């Protein structure tokens, strides 16, 4: 007897997410599109995450809960939910973000009718801890369209390139030289294309490298409606100012960070270009954009300073901050 596979898999990596977990699961279960599974990987939470997940799993057979014995870090956990998934399309979900009830319906329909596209997402609005919309000036460096954050609109990237372009180097440059606050990693993605990538590498900021590799492999498309709500709050990973906190979030308590995050990121981009099926000309153009990225001195200097300030001279091992 054959097992029917879900059309869409939603991967929910979580660690101590009890504050927003119920709201997140209710949001996903209320989708008008019904042919999906939710794969939860609990990274050894110490709060009520386990009991909440087990309760929801007992109510809906589409929820598959997996508890890890140790916290292996966010990047490993993000990759794990994909490895456990079975759907034709895949979406990562963060425990603190929300999407509209018709999100999966619209994204799935769009990818079904646009076979050249590998990723689909909507306009994004930022919300606070209570779910209230943040003023667009909250992040003055963020591009907005129709009072919402656009990931593909003209002018939303720090280049003339476009993730909707038919040109792979142009799409690669648009991600490489752009700013997205990692919102784009929560779009709907073709699973077979995602499986060809390196997923999230073992370094902080790996989601942008992953998105650049997806951009090389196919076009992106954005629904011009607000259907995704990214929560900005003090405990979010993007709010971490300490290198030690970022290390704990990325690698877990016992994990080890690369000696240089900047070098790890550059190597990730290089390997993404190498893995792609590109003509010699397009490969060289991608490397040209990568050199342009390297020589953005202000950006590179900030990366070097953050990497150098990761530890104090007296440290032999990382000293981690509070858990996330």
C-alpha positions, 0 to 999 in steps of 0.5 A: 500500500503506497503512502500519500506524500504531502504536497507541502512540508513546513519545517519548524525548528524550535528551541525554547519557543513556548512564548510564541509556539501556540500562536505559530501552530494555530496560524499554520493549521488555519491555512486554507491549503490543507495538503501539508505536513508540519515537521517539528525538530525540538533542539532539546528545549528546557521549557514547555515546548515539548508538551505543547508540541506533543499536545498539538501532534495528538490533535492533528496527524499532519504534525510530526514532532522530533525531540533532539537529545542535545542542542546542536544549534539553529543551523543544524536544526534548520537543515534537520527539518528539511531532511525529515520532510517529504513534500514537493515544496518546502517552507521553513517556519520560525516560531515567532513569525506568522503568515496569512491563512491563504499564504500556502494556497497562493504560494503553491499555486504560483509555483505550480504555474511558474515552473522556472521559479524555485522560490515564492514569497509575499511582501513582509510586514514587521510586527512587535512582540504583541503582534502589532505592526511596526512603523516602516521607519523602524528599520530606516535602511529597509526598502519598502513597497506599499508600506511593506518590505519587498524582497524583489521590487526595483530598488530593494537591492543594493544593485541593479540586479534582479532576482526575477531575472532570467540571468543566473549571475544577475539573480546571484548578485541581487541576493549577494549585494542586497539586504533582506533581514533573512525574510526570504529564507521563509518563502516556499521553495521547490524541495528538489532544488533545495536538496541540490544545495548545501543548505545552511552551512556551519556559520552565522549568516548561512541563510543568505549564502543559501538564498544566493545558491537558490537564486543561481538555480532559478528565478524568484517570484513575489506576490505583491500582497502582505502575507508574511509577518516577521516578528522583531523582538529582543530575543530574536536571532537578528537582535543578537549583538554578542558574538558569543550569543550568536555562536550559541544560537548557531552551533549549540552549547557544545558547538564550535564556531569557525575561526573567521565567520567572514572567511566561512561566508566567502567560502560558502559563496565560492562553493555555491558558484562551483556547485551550480551548472553554469556556463564558463561566462556566467561562472566568471560573472558570478565571481565578478559579483563576489569580488564586488562584494569583497571590495565593499570595504565598509561592509567587509570591515564591519564583518572583520570587526565583528569576527575579531571581537568574538572573544576577548584576548584572555578567552580560550573557550567561548563564554556563552550568554543566556540560552535561546 
